[in-house]
Amino acid sequence: VISSSRVKSLLCTMDEPPAQVPRHTTSLTRLWRRHDLADSVTKFLPTQALAMLPNLSRSFEQDKFRMLLVAMRGSGAAAACTGALLSTL
């Protein structure tokens, strides 16, 4: 059995947790650079927004085909789009 004075001394020496955890601000380009989040960002945005992303940043322009592949897989039209792309080439 622990005495009440021992409990008080333990409680007095414990560090209090911070009242507010500091938040880290992030931008869409930082989220995009993390490959595990780029697919989620692509799935979340509407197609009109996806069409505008390459105009915003070079990293979006470089990953344009990745965006298209994720969007095609998400819509269930990957086979049809791939067939159309290959027949065009």
N, C-alpha and C positions, 0 to 999 in steps of 0.2 A: 504494500500500500504506500502510495506517495503522499507525503504530507502537503498540506495546503501552502505552506511557505515555500516548499520546493517547486510546486506548480507555479506560484507567483514569480519566483526567480527565473524559471524557464520562460515564462511568457514575457517577462521584461527584457530578456536577452534576445528574443526572436526579432528578426528584421521584419518590418512591415512591408507588404507588397506595394508596388507603386500604385498610386491612385488611378493613374491613367497610363496605359501602355502607349509609347510613342508610335505614331503611324508613319509608314514610309509611303511617300507619294510615288506614283509610277505613271509612266506614259504608255500609250498604245505601242509605240515603237520598242520600248523596253520589254513589254509583254511579248511582242512579236519575236524578238531575238531569242527568247527562251523557246526552244523547239517543242517542248512539251505543252506549251500554251498556245502556240500558233494555230494548231488545228482547232482548239476550242474557240479561239477568237474568230476563226473563219466560219465555224458552224453557228456562232452566235449572231454575226452580222447579217443583215439582209443583203440580197444580191446587188442592189443599187449601191450600197456602201462598199461592197467588195470591188465593184467596178471603179470606184474612185480612189481606192487605196494606193495603187501604183503612182498616182499623181502626187501623193503626199510625201513619200519618202523613197529613197533608193532601195532600202531593204525590202519594201513591199514590191518594188519593181523586180528585184532579183528573185523573189519567191512567188511570182505571178502564176507559174505553172503548178506550184504546190497548192496555192489557193484553189485553182481550178479543179485539181484532183480531189481535194477535200470536199469541195462543193458538189462535185459529181457523185462522190460516194455517199454524201449525205442525202442527196435527192433520189438516190436509187437508179440513176441514169448512167452509171459509169460505163457499162458495157456498150450502150448505144452511142455515148459520146466518144468513147475510144474507137469504136468502129467507124464513126463518121470522120474522126480526125485522121485515122490511118488511110481511109479511102480517099481523103482529100490530098494526102501526100502522094 
